[in-house]
């Protein structure tokens, strides 16, 4: 409690003392650089005075107020860390809980990147209370801080830079071309240069350090796979360059933290509940295994697209070349089998409950959200695989997967946790929407009513997600414009 009072007292002093940084900072509200907490590493001496002044003027050396820090940190632990386990969270929370640096120090770049990643999911009220007019404004403001620090070579440690780069992949929409694909390319290049994609010899590094390196490497792999799936392009990481044994629950750290550290985030379920930590680790491991399947499907799609592009146009519609080529058929079959094996081998905590609703009042909503996202991605991958096929059964399987996505997303909306959906979740809703639109044009009048309800559900979901994922601002109006042309009169 004394620690919290110290923070609040410091904020009160800043109201009267910290005038200049507030005027210069691009943030609506911020803590003075003169009062950066002791847990932040000192500014590197290699920075020139001009660089320092530039970072200061742009607000890169300021932190948000303590209440907003609390909200963003809790959001990071509950929404970002479970699918991006790139820090030793127990060490991190102990460090930031001790503002005088008594438990160690962390990089300002990493801390700003953590703050940025959480702006995509934190309740909008917290951002508005801090003076931001929209989530997009806050998202860009926090990104600029991390970007400026990275660009100025503020941090010399490669691993810290890599952690920050992975968090910066949360920037999905960019006017300067530096979107998630750009940042994952920079991150994977750095990881490859560091040799993280190879298993280290036993005894090469400390036990905890080795586990962290493996989690970071597999996070690169997951992020690359999911971003590539979202953009429907081939992954950047080549199989010949990635030679790590598959991530397991043994690569994660579980446990309780001291009571004084818990006071920083009194409402955070993740840091207080051991079972939640273990459940989220299992879901993350299942996501890694699903990403192996995603790569198979993207390769199948790339092969299908290349044959369609290379085929010569004629007056009729021939069978695309190589569609029934044995290698192509084998790759489809192997992708189907990999996805089926993945689904049937899921541990109990990763399986969706066979109930009307996919959540239980006894279960932590955090676990439900991450498990539901896992299944939305799975069904999205199934849709993409069967889109590239001409077999009679492909359409029905695709339509079933689309209905599952719509149902799962609706459950999240009913739980009032739709704002926790990552952008890959929005992508799967868009995939489902497109399939529903195609289905309603060809289905019987009886089925059309059901499909129209699915379409309406997707439209409502996409509207609600416009605040969370700004790219939906563009997609939703396009869907609404196309809707009258696709639906029966």
VODO-468551 format. One record per residue (C-alpha): residue number from 1; z negated, x negated, y; residue in one letter. Coordinates in steps of 0.2 Angstrom, whole numbers. Each point is the difference from the previous one (the first is absolute). Example, Ala and Ser with C-alpha at 12.3 -4.5 7.8 and 13.67 -1.06 7.14 Angstrom:
% residues 2
@n=1	up=-39	east=-62	north=-22	res=A
@n=2	up=3	east=-6	north=17	res=S
This chain:
% residues 489
@n=1	up=0	east=0	north=0	res=X
@n=2	up=-4	east=-14	north=12	res=X
@n=3	up=17	east=-7	north=-3	res=X
@n=4	up=8	east=16	north=5	res=X
@n=5	up=-10	east=1	north=16	res=X
@n=6	up=5	east=-18	north=4	res=X
@n=7	up=18	east=6	north=-1	res=X
@n=8	up=-3	east=15	north=11	res=X
@n=9	up=-10	east=-9	north=13	res=X
@n=10	up=14	east=-13	north=1	res=X
@n=11	up=13	east=14	north=3	res=X
@n=12	up=-12	east=7	north=14	res=X
@n=13	up=0	east=-16	north=8	res=X
@n=14	up=19	east=-1	north=0	res=X
@n=15	up=2	east=16	north=10	res=X
@n=16	up=-8	east=-9	north=15	res=X
@n=17	up=5	east=-18	north=-4	res=X
@n=18	up=17	east=0	north=-9	res=X
@n=19	up=12	east=6	north=14	res=X
@n=20	up=14	east=-13	north=0	res=X
@n=21	up=5	east=0	north=-19	res=X
@n=22	up=0	east=19	north=1	res=X
@n=23	up=12	east=0	north=14	res=X
@n=24	up=11	east=-13	north=-8	res=X
@n=25	up=0	east=6	north=-18	res=X
@n=26	up=14	east=11	north=-6	res=X
@n=27	up=-13	east=11	north=-10	res=X
@n=28	up=-8	east=15	north=8	res=X
@n=29	up=-17	east=-7	north=-5	res=X
@n=30	up=-5	east=-16	north=-6	res=X
@n=31	up=-15	east=-13	north=-2	res=X
@n=32	up=1	east=-15	north=11	res=X
@n=33	up=6	east=-16	north=-6	res=X
@n=34	up=-16	east=-8	north=7	res=X
@n=35	up=-10	east=11	north=-12	res=X
@n=36	up=11	east=-2	north=-16	res=X
@n=37	up=-13	east=1	north=-14	res=X
@n=38	up=-6	east=-16	north=-8	res=X
@n=39	up=8	east=4	north=-17	res=X
@n=40	up=17	east=-4	north=8	res=X
@n=41	up=6	east=-18	north=-1	res=X
@n=42	up=1	east=-9	north=16	res=X
@n=43	up=17	east=-1	north=8	res=X
@n=44	up=10	east=-15	north=-6	res=X
@n=45	up=0	east=-15	north=11	res=X
@n=46	up=19	east=-3	north=-2	res=X
@n=47	up=4	east=16	north=10	res=X
@n=48	up=6	east=-5	north=17	res=X
@n=49	up=-8	east=8	north=16	res=X
@n=50	up=16	east=9	north=3	res=X
@n=51	up=0	east=7	north=-18	res=X
@n=52	up=-18	east=5	north=2	res=X
@n=53	up=3	east=9	north=16	res=X
@n=54	up=15	east=9	north=-7	res=X
@n=55	up=-10	east=6	north=-15	res=X
@n=56	up=-14	east=5	north=11	res=X
@n=57	up=11	east=10	north=12	res=X
@n=58	up=8	east=9	north=-14	res=X
@n=59	up=-17	east=5	north=-8	res=X
@n=60	up=2	east=-10	north=-16	res=X
@n=61	up=-17	east=-8	north=2	res=X
@n=62	up=-9	east=17	north=2	res=X
@n=63	up=-8	east=11	north=-13	res=X
@n=64	up=-1	east=19	north=1	res=X
@n=65	up=-17	east=7	north=4	res=X
@n=66	up=-13	east=0	north=-14	res=X
@n=67	up=2	east=19	north=-4	res=X
@n=68	up=18	east=-2	north=-2	res=X
@n=69	up=-2	east=-16	north=-10	res=X
@n=70	up=-12	east=9	north=-12	res=X
@n=71	up=13	east=14	north=-2	res=X
@n=72	up=14	east=-12	north=-3	res=X
@n=73	up=-10	east=-11	north=-12	res=X
@n=74	up=-5	east=15	north=-11	res=X
@n=75	up=18	east=6	north=0	res=X
@n=76	up=6	east=-17	north=-5	res=X
@n=77	up=-13	east=0	north=-15	res=X
@n=78	up=5	east=17	north=-6	res=X
@n=79	up=19	east=1	north=4	res=X
@n=80	up=7	east=-17	north=1	res=X
@n=81	up=-10	east=-12	north=-11	res=X
@n=82	up=1	east=10	north=-16	res=X
@n=83	up=19	east=-3	north=-1	res=X
@n=84	up=-1	east=-17	north=9	res=X
@n=85	up=-14	east=-9	north=-7	res=X
@n=86	up=3	east=-16	north=10	res=X
@n=87	up=-18	east=-5	north=6	res=X
@n=88	up=-16	east=-3	north=-9	res=X
@n=89	up=-8	east=16	north=8	res=X
@n=90	up=-18	east=-4	north=-4	res=X
@n=91	up=1	east=-17	north=10	res=X
@n=92	up=10	east=9	north=14	res=X
@n=93	up=-13	east=14	north=2	res=X
@n=94	up=-14	east=-12	north=0	res=X
@n=95	up=8	east=-11	north=14	res=X
@n=96	up=5	east=15	north=11	res=X
@n=97	up=-17	east=8	north=-2	res=X
@n=98	up=-8	east=-16	north=8	res=X
@n=99	up=7	east=-1	north=18	res=X
@n=100	up=-8	east=-17	north=4	res=X
@n=101	up=10	east=-8	north=-14	res=X
@n=102	up=-15	east=-4	north=-11	res=X
@n=103	up=10	east=5	north=-16	res=X
@n=104	up=16	east=-9	north=4	res=X
@n=105	up=15	east=3	north=11	res=X
@n=106	up=17	east=8	north=-2	res=X
@n=107	up=17	east=-2	north=8	res=X
@n=108	up=3	east=11	north=15	res=X
@n=109	up=18	east=2	north=-6	res=X
@n=110	up=-6	east=7	north=-17	res=X
@n=111	up=-12	east=11	north=9	res=X
@n=112	up=13	east=7	north=12	res=X
@n=113	up=12	east=3	north=-14	res=X
@n=114	up=-13	east=9	north=-10	res=X
@n=115	up=-3	east=11	north=16	res=X
@n=116	up=18	east=3	north=1	res=X
@n=117	up=3	east=5	north=-18	res=X
@n=118	up=-14	east=13	north=2	res=X
@n=119	up=8	east=9	north=15	res=X
@n=120	up=13	east=8	north=-12	res=X
@n=121	up=-14	east=10	north=-9	res=X
@n=122	up=-15	east=1	north=12	res=X
@n=123	up=-4	east=18	north=6	res=X
@n=124	up=10	east=2	north=16	res=X
@n=125	up=-16	east=6	north=9	res=X
@n=126	up=-7	east=-18	north=0	res=X
@n=127	up=16	east=-7	north=8	res=X
@n=128	up=0	east=14	north=13	res=X
@n=129	up=-18	east=-3	north=5	res=X
@n=130	up=4	east=-18	north=2	res=X
@n=131	up=14	east=5	north=13	res=X
@n=132	up=16	east=0	north=-11	res=X
@n=133	up=11	east=15	north=3	res=X
@n=134	up=8	east=-1	north=-17	res=X
@n=135	up=-2	east=-9	north=-17	res=X
@n=136	up=17	east=-9	north=3	res=X
@n=137	up=-6	east=-7	north=17	res=X
@n=138	up=-16	east=-7	north=-9	res=X
@n=139	up=10	east=-6	north=-15	res=X
@n=140	up=12	east=-10	north=12	res=X
@n=141	up=-15	east=-6	north=11	res=X
@n=142	up=-9	east=-7	north=-15	res=X
@n=143	up=15	east=-7	north=-8	res=X
@n=144	up=5	east=-10	north=16	res=X
@n=145	up=-17	east=-8	north=-1	res=X
@n=146	up=2	east=-7	north=-17	res=X
@n=147	up=18	east=-4	north=3	res=X
@n=148	up=-4	east=-10	north=16	res=X
@n=149	up=-13	east=-10	north=-10	res=X
@n=150	up=12	east=-3	north=-14	res=X
@n=151	up=14	east=-5	north=11	res=X
@n=152	up=-10	east=-12	north=10	res=X
@n=153	up=-5	east=-10	north=-16	res=X
@n=154	up=-18	east=5	north=4	res=X
@n=155	up=-5	east=-2	north=-18	res=X
@n=156	up=4	east=-16	north=-10	res=X
@n=157	up=-6	east=6	north=-17	res=X
@n=158	up=15	east=6	north=-11	res=X
@n=159	up=-11	east=12	north=-11	res=X
@n=160	up=-7	east=8	north=16	res=X
@n=161	up=17	east=2	north=7	res=X
@n=162	up=7	east=7	north=-16	res=X
@n=163	up=-15	east=13	north=0	res=X
@n=164	up=5	east=5	north=17	res=X
@n=165	up=18	east=1	north=-3	res=X
@n=166	up=-3	east=12	north=-15	res=X
@n=167	up=-10	east=11	north=11	res=X
@n=168	up=14	east=0	north=13	res=X
@n=169	up=12	east=8	north=-12	res=X
@n=170	up=-8	east=16	north=5	res=X
@n=171	up=11	east=0	north=15	res=X
@n=172	up=14	east=12	north=-7	res=X
@n=173	up=8	east=4	north=16	res=X
@n=174	up=6	east=-13	north=12	res=X
@n=175	up=13	east=-1	north=14	res=X
@n=176	up=1	east=-19	north=-1	res=X
@n=177	up=5	east=-1	north=-18	res=X
@n=178	up=-17	east=-6	north=-6	res=X
@n=179	up=-5	east=14	north=-12	res=X
@n=180	up=-8	east=-1	north=-17	res=X
@n=181	up=15	east=-8	north=-8	res=X
@n=182	up=0	east=-14	north=13	res=X
@n=183	up=-18	east=-4	north=-3	res=X
@n=184	up=0	east=1	north=-19	res=X
@n=185	up=14	east=-13	north=1	res=X
@n=186	up=-10	east=-11	north=11	res=X
@n=187	up=-15	east=2	north=-11	res=X
@n=188	up=9	east=-3	north=-17	res=X
@n=189	up=8	east=-15	north=7	res=X
@n=190	up=-17	east=-7	north=5	res=X
@n=191	up=-8	east=4	north=-17	res=X
@n=192	up=15	east=-8	north=-9	res=X
@n=193	up=-2	east=-16	north=10	res=X
@n=194	up=-19	east=0	north=-4	res=X
@n=195	up=3	east=2	north=-19	res=X
@n=196	up=-10	east=16	north=-1	res=X
@n=197	up=13	east=8	north=-12	res=X
@n=198	up=-5	east=-12	north=-14	res=X
@n=199	up=-16	east=0	north=-11	res=X
@n=200	up=-11	east=-14	north=6	res=X
@n=201	up=-7	east=-12	north=-14	res=X
@n=202	up=-18	east=5	north=-5	res=X
@n=203	up=-12	east=-10	north=11	res=X
@n=204	up=13	east=-2	north=14	res=X
@n=205	up=-10	east=11	north=12	res=X
@n=206	up=-16	east=9	north=1	res=X
@n=207	up=-3	east=15	north=-11	res=X
@n=208	up=0	east=12	north=15	res=X
@n=209	up=14	east=-9	north=9	res=X
@n=210	up=11	east=1	north=-15	res=X
@n=211	up=-3	east=19	north=-2	res=X
@n=212	up=4	east=2	north=19	res=X
@n=213	up=16	east=-10	north=-2	res=X
@n=214	up=6	east=11	north=-14	res=X
@n=215	up=-4	east=16	north=9	res=X
@n=216	up=9	east=-6	north=16	res=X
@n=217	up=15	east=-5	north=-11	res=X
@n=218	up=1	east=17	north=-9	res=X
@n=219	up=-2	east=8	north=17	res=X
@n=220	up=16	east=-9	north=6	res=X
@n=221	up=8	east=7	north=-16	res=X
@n=222	up=-6	east=18	north=2	res=X
@n=223	up=4	east=0	north=19	res=X
@n=224	up=18	east=-7	north=-4	res=X
@n=225	up=3	east=13	north=-13	res=X
@n=226	up=-6	east=15	north=9	res=X
@n=227	up=9	east=-5	north=16	res=X
@n=228	up=16	east=-3	north=-9	res=X
@n=229	up=-2	east=17	north=-9	res=X
@n=230	up=-3	east=9	north=16	res=X
@n=231	up=16	east=-9	north=8	res=X
@n=232	up=9	east=2	north=-17	res=X
@n=233	up=5	east=-19	north=0	res=X
@n=234	up=-3	east=-14	north=-12	res=X
@n=235	up=-17	east=-9	north=1	res=X
@n=236	up=-1	east=-17	north=8	res=X
@n=237	up=-11	east=-8	north=-13	res=X
@n=238	up=11	east=-6	north=-15	res=X
@n=239	up=-7	east=1	north=-17	res=X
@n=240	up=4	east=-19	north=-3	res=X
@n=241	up=-12	east=-4	north=15	res=X
@n=242	up=-14	east=11	north=-6	res=X
@n=243	up=-10	east=-6	north=-15	res=X
@n=244	up=-17	east=7	north=1	res=X
@n=245	up=-9	east=9	north=-14	res=X
@n=246	up=-3	east=18	north=4	res=X
@n=247	up=-14	east=5	north=11	res=X
@n=248	up=-16	east=7	north=-8	res=X
@n=249	up=-16	east=7	north=5	res=X
@n=250	up=-8	east=-17	north=-4	res=X
@n=251	up=9	east=-6	north=16	res=X
@n=252	up=-11	east=11	north=11	res=X
@n=253	up=-17	east=-2	north=6	res=X
@n=254	up=-13	east=15	north=-1	res=X
@n=255	up=-17	east=1	north=6	res=X
@n=256	up=-13	east=6	north=13	res=X
@n=257	up=-2	east=-8	north=17	res=X
@n=258	up=-17	east=-3	north=9	res=X
@n=259	up=-7	east=15	north=9	res=X
@n=260	up=2	east=-8	north=17	res=X
@n=261	up=19	east=-2	north=-3	res=X
@n=262	up=1	east=18	north=-5	res=X
@n=263	up=-7	east=5	north=17	res=X
@n=264	up=17	east=-5	north=8	res=X
@n=265	up=9	east=14	north=-9	res=X
@n=266	up=-13	east=13	north=-6	res=X
@n=267	up=13	east=13	north=-5	res=X
@n=268	up=11	east=-12	north=-10	res=X
@n=269	up=1	east=6	north=-18	res=X
@n=270	up=9	east=-16	north=-6	res=X
@n=271	up=-13	east=-13	north=4	res=X
@n=272	up=-14	east=11	north=-7	res=X
@n=273	up=7	east=7	north=-16	res=X
@n=274	up=3	east=-12	north=-15	res=X
@n=275	up=9	east=14	north=-10	res=X
@n=276	up=12	east=3	north=15	res=X
@n=277	up=4	east=-19	north=1	res=X
@n=278	up=4	east=-1	north=-19	res=X
@n=279	up=11	east=16	north=1	res=X
@n=280	up=10	east=-6	north=14	res=X
@n=281	up=2	east=-17	north=-8	res=X
@n=282	up=7	east=9	north=-16	res=X
@n=283	up=12	east=10	north=11	res=X
@n=284	up=6	east=-16	north=9	res=X
@n=285	up=3	east=-8	north=-17	res=X
@n=286	up=10	east=15	north=-6	res=X
@n=287	up=10	east=-1	north=17	res=X
@n=288	up=4	east=-18	north=-4	res=X
@n=289	up=7	east=6	north=-17	res=X
@n=290	up=10	east=14	north=8	res=X
@n=291	up=8	east=-13	north=11	res=X
@n=292	up=7	east=-9	north=-15	res=X
@n=293	up=8	east=17	north=-4	res=X
@n=294	up=6	east=2	north=18	res=X
@n=295	up=10	east=-16	north=-1	res=X
@n=296	up=9	east=5	north=-16	res=X
@n=297	up=5	east=16	north=8	res=X
@n=298	up=6	east=-8	north=16	res=X
@n=299	up=11	east=-12	north=-10	res=X
@n=300	up=7	east=15	north=-10	res=X
@n=301	up=4	east=9	north=17	res=X
@n=302	up=8	east=-16	north=7	res=X
@n=303	up=11	east=-2	north=-15	res=X
@n=304	up=5	east=19	north=2	res=X
@n=305	up=4	east=-2	north=18	res=X
@n=306	up=10	east=-16	north=-2	res=X
@n=307	up=11	east=8	north=-13	res=X
@n=308	up=3	east=16	north=11	res=X
@n=309	up=4	east=-11	north=16	res=X
@n=310	up=12	east=-11	north=-10	res=X
@n=311	up=10	east=15	north=-8	res=X
@n=312	up=16	east=5	north=8	res=X
@n=313	up=2	east=17	north=7	res=X
@n=314	up=12	east=12	north=-8	res=X
@n=315	up=5	east=18	north=1	res=X
@n=316	up=-12	east=6	north=-13	res=X
@n=317	up=-18	east=-4	north=-4	res=X
@n=318	up=0	east=-12	north=-14	res=X
@n=319	up=-16	east=-6	north=-10	res=X
@n=320	up=-6	east=-15	north=10	res=X
@n=321	up=4	east=-16	north=-9	res=X
@n=322	up=-13	east=-8	north=-11	res=X
@n=323	up=-11	east=16	north=0	res=X
@n=324	up=0	east=0	north=-19	res=X
@n=325	up=1	east=-19	north=-2	res=X
@n=326	up=-13	east=-5	north=-13	res=X
@n=327	up=-9	east=-12	north=12	res=X
@n=328	up=-1	east=13	north=13	res=X
@n=329	up=-6	east=13	north=-13	res=X
@n=330	up=-13	east=-12	north=-7	res=X
@n=331	up=-7	east=-4	north=18	res=X
@n=332	up=-2	east=19	north=3	res=X
@n=333	up=-9	east=2	north=-17	res=X
@n=334	up=-11	east=-14	north=3	res=X
@n=335	up=-5	east=6	north=17	res=X
@n=336	up=-4	east=17	north=-8	res=X
@n=337	up=-10	east=-8	north=-13	res=X
@n=338	up=-10	east=-11	north=12	res=X
@n=339	up=-4	east=16	north=11	res=X
@n=340	up=-5	east=10	north=-16	res=X
@n=341	up=-11	east=-15	north=-6	res=X
@n=342	up=-8	east=-2	north=17	res=X
@n=343	up=-5	east=19	north=1	res=X
@n=344	up=-6	east=1	north=-18	res=X
@n=345	up=-11	east=-16	north=1	res=X
@n=346	up=-9	east=5	north=16	res=X
@n=347	up=-19	east=-2	north=-1	res=X
@n=348	up=-9	east=16	north=2	res=X
@n=349	up=-5	east=-3	north=18	res=X
@n=350	up=18	east=-2	north=5	res=X
@n=351	up=6	east=16	north=-9	res=X
@n=352	up=1	east=16	north=10	res=X
@n=353	up=-12	east=13	north=-6	res=X
@n=354	up=8	east=15	north=-9	res=X
@n=355	up=-7	east=13	north=12	res=X
@n=356	up=8	east=11	north=13	res=X
@n=357	up=-5	east=-12	north=13	res=X
@n=358	up=1	east=-19	north=-3	res=X
@n=359	up=-17	east=-3	north=7	res=X
@n=360	up=-18	east=3	north=-4	res=X
@n=361	up=-15	east=3	north=12	res=X
@n=362	up=-10	east=-13	north=-9	res=X
@n=363	up=13	east=-14	north=3	res=X
@n=364	up=1	east=-10	north=15	res=X
@n=365	up=15	east=5	north=11	res=X
@n=366	up=5	east=-18	north=2	res=X
@n=367	up=4	east=-1	north=-19	res=X
@n=368	up=9	east=16	north=0	res=X
@n=369	up=11	east=-5	north=14	res=X
@n=370	up=5	east=-17	north=-8	res=X
@n=371	up=3	east=8	north=-17	res=X
@n=372	up=11	east=13	north=7	res=X
@n=373	up=10	east=-12	north=10	res=X
@n=374	up=2	east=-10	north=-16	res=X
@n=375	up=8	east=16	north=-8	res=X
@n=376	up=10	east=4	north=15	res=X
@n=377	up=8	east=-17	north=-1	res=X
@n=378	up=3	east=2	north=-19	res=X
@n=379	up=9	east=17	north=2	res=X
@n=380	up=10	east=-7	north=14	res=X
@n=381	up=6	east=-15	north=-11	res=X
@n=382	up=4	east=13	north=-14	res=X
@n=383	up=11	east=10	north=13	res=X
@n=384	up=9	east=-16	north=5	res=X
@n=385	up=3	east=-5	north=-18	res=X
@n=386	up=8	east=17	north=-4	res=X
@n=387	up=10	east=1	north=16	res=X
@n=388	up=10	east=-14	north=-7	res=X
@n=389	up=4	east=9	north=-17	res=X
@n=390	up=13	east=12	north=-5	res=X
@n=391	up=-8	east=7	north=-15	res=X
@n=392	up=-4	east=19	north=-2	res=X
@n=393	up=-19	east=-3	north=-1	res=X
@n=394	up=-1	east=-11	north=16	res=X
@n=395	up=0	east=15	north=12	res=X
@n=396	up=-14	east=9	north=-8	res=X
@n=397	up=-11	east=-16	north=-1	res=X
@n=398	up=4	east=-4	north=18	res=X
@n=399	up=-5	east=18	north=6	res=X
@n=400	up=-16	east=0	north=-10	res=X
@n=401	up=-5	east=-17	north=8	res=X
@n=402	up=4	east=7	north=17	res=X
@n=403	up=-11	east=15	north=-3	res=X
@n=404	up=-14	east=-12	north=-5	res=X
@n=405	up=1	east=-9	north=16	res=X
@n=406	up=0	east=16	north=10	res=X
@n=407	up=-15	east=6	north=-10	res=X
@n=408	up=-10	east=-16	north=2	res=X
@n=409	up=3	east=-2	north=19	res=X
@n=410	up=-5	east=18	north=2	res=X
@n=411	up=-16	east=-4	north=-9	res=X
@n=412	up=-3	east=-14	north=12	res=X
@n=413	up=3	east=12	north=15	res=X
@n=414	up=-12	east=12	north=-7	res=X
@n=415	up=-13	east=-13	north=-1	res=X
@n=416	up=3	east=-4	north=18	res=X
@n=417	up=4	east=-19	north=-4	res=X
@n=418	up=19	east=1	north=3	res=X
@n=419	up=-3	east=-13	north=14	res=X
@n=420	up=-5	east=-13	north=-13	res=X
@n=421	up=17	east=1	north=-8	res=X
@n=422	up=10	east=-17	north=1	res=X
@n=423	up=18	east=0	north=6	res=X
@n=424	up=6	east=-2	north=-18	res=X
@n=425	up=-8	east=18	north=-3	res=X
@n=426	up=10	east=7	north=14	res=X
@n=427	up=16	east=-8	north=-8	res=X
@n=428	up=-4	east=9	north=-16	res=X
@n=429	up=-2	east=17	north=9	res=X
@n=430	up=17	east=-3	north=8	res=X
@n=431	up=8	east=-4	north=-17	res=X
@n=432	up=-8	east=16	north=-7	res=X
@n=433	up=7	east=10	north=15	res=X
@n=434	up=18	east=-7	north=-3	res=X
@n=435	up=-1	east=5	north=-18	res=X
@n=436	up=-7	east=18	north=4	res=X
@n=437	up=15	east=2	north=13	res=X
@n=438	up=12	east=-5	north=-14	res=X
@n=439	up=-8	east=12	north=-12	res=X
@n=440	up=0	east=15	north=11	res=X
@n=441	up=19	east=0	north=1	res=X
@n=442	up=3	east=0	north=-19	res=X
@n=443	up=-15	east=10	north=-7	res=X
@n=444	up=-1	east=18	north=-5	res=X
@n=445	up=-6	east=13	north=13	res=X
@n=446	up=-17	east=1	north=-10	res=X
@n=447	up=-3	east=-19	north=2	res=X
@n=448	up=6	east=-1	north=18	res=X
@n=449	up=-16	east=9	north=5	res=X
@n=450	up=-11	east=-13	north=-8	res=X
@n=451	up=11	east=-14	north=7	res=X
@n=452	up=0	east=7	north=17	res=X
@n=453	up=-19	east=0	north=0	res=X
@n=454	up=0	east=-18	north=-5	res=X
@n=455	up=12	east=-4	north=14	res=X
@n=456	up=-11	east=9	north=12	res=X
@n=457	up=-15	east=-10	north=-6	res=X
@n=458	up=9	east=-16	north=2	res=X
@n=459	up=5	east=5	north=18	res=X
@n=460	up=-18	east=4	north=4	res=X
@n=461	up=-6	east=-17	north=-7	res=X
@n=462	up=13	east=-10	north=9	res=X
@n=463	up=-5	east=9	north=17	res=X
@n=464	up=-19	east=-5	north=-3	res=X
@n=465	up=5	east=-18	north=-4	res=X
@n=466	up=10	east=-2	north=16	res=X
@n=467	up=-17	east=-6	north=8	res=X
@n=468	up=-3	east=-12	north=-14	res=X
@n=469	up=17	east=-7	north=-3	res=X
@n=470	up=11	east=0	north=16	res=X
@n=471	up=16	east=-2	north=-10	res=X
@n=472	up=-3	east=18	north=-5	res=X
@n=473	up=4	east=5	north=18	res=X
@n=474	up=18	east=-4	north=-4	res=X
@n=475	up=1	east=6	north=-18	res=X
@n=476	up=-8	east=17	north=2	res=X
@n=477	up=12	east=7	north=13	res=X
@n=478	up=15	east=-6	north=-10	res=X
@n=479	up=-6	east=9	north=-15	res=X
@n=480	up=-3	east=16	north=10	res=X
@n=481	up=18	east=-2	north=7	res=X
@n=482	up=7	east=-2	north=-18	res=X
@n=483	up=-11	east=14	north=-7	res=X
@n=484	up=11	east=15	north=5	res=X
@n=485	up=16	east=-8	north=-8	res=X
@n=486	up=-9	east=-4	north=-16	res=X
@n=487	up=-9	east=17	north=-3	res=X
@n=488	up=8	east=15	north=-7	res=X
@n=489	up=5	east=14	north=13	res=X
